[in-house]
Amino acid sequence: MLTELSDLPFGATAIVREINTSAHDLNCMGLRIGKELKMITKQPIKGPVVVLIGELEIAMGLEIAGRIMVETGTDI
Amino acid sequence: MTGGKTEMAVLVPERGTTVLMIGNPNVGKSALFNRITGANAIVSNYPGTTVDFTSGTFIGGGRTYTIIDVPGTYSLDPRDAAEEVAVRMLRDYPDAVVMIVLDATKTDRGLYVALEVMERGMPCIVAVNMMDAAHEKKISLDIAALQRILGVPVVATTATSGEGVRDLADMLRKAKVADIGAIAQRMRGEEPEREPAFTCGGCGGCGGR
């Protein structure tokens, strides 16, 4: 099931499927299509989210996270 | 007389080579820099920006190298002042050798900027730093395979302990221009066209010499 990364609950894992924003900015940070990530921090009042990709922790604004589509529910 | 003079000239170290250290922030570039240049490090200010870079000298194998520790960057598409410095340094030293520093625990991220540097056609050498951290995290790296795919020398280092730093310094003179097309082919499992017979075309370790 495709969902916005910003909607991914805390602790959940998903696979990046679509990046509907500057892909370069995220790619160079290590967030690429096909990568598995885990939501590790969600801040209140629309604060930033932090995801874990392998050894990498990547923080981004909620708006950016809303433009990243991730797939959940598959056997990860 | 003339013959004597020529012999003298041979003994004089050749004109210094500039080495730019490029890599993601916090991969140990500065630690590696301090290891290579020792106490000779000086701090200088790059005009037009508040972001500093450090430069130092290293003499090895009869050659003088000016090593420049460039601020960490995630890409060569400048988005902030630090990345702008990195891009400007690459532009200002077109004849420089680029030492790409990767964090052994986060190689895929480091390879992004590594490939961007390689696309520029500058001679490169790759240092996979923080090998101790990778061992600790049970991450194993196939350095030889990485070297074969990239076609430039790849050296495993641990700057904090000094492991591999000597190898890295020795390998500086073997830095090679990477062939992006060949890298892409190797990634697809194809074997790129054989290089001319006088180069080994293999590991990159010999620099084709």
Boltz contact constraints between the chains, C-beta under 6 A:
constraints:
  - contact:
      token1: [A, 24]
      token2: [B, 77]
      max_distance: 6.0
  - contact:
      token1: [A, 28]
      token2: [B, 74]
      max_distance: 6.0
  - contact:
      token1: [A, 28]
      token2: [B, 75]
      max_distance: 6.0
  - contact:
      token1: [A, 28]
      token2: [B, 112]
      max_distance: 6.0
  - contact:
      token1: [A, 29]
      token2: [B, 74]
      max_distance: 6.0
  - contact:
      token1: [A, 30]
      token2: [B, 109]
      max_distance: 6.0
  - contact:
      token1: [A, 55]
      token2: [B, 105]
      max_distance: 6.0
  - contact:
      token1: [A, 55]
      token2: [B, 106]
      max_distance: 6.0
  - contact:
      token1: [A, 56]
      token2: [B, 106]
      max_distance: 6.0
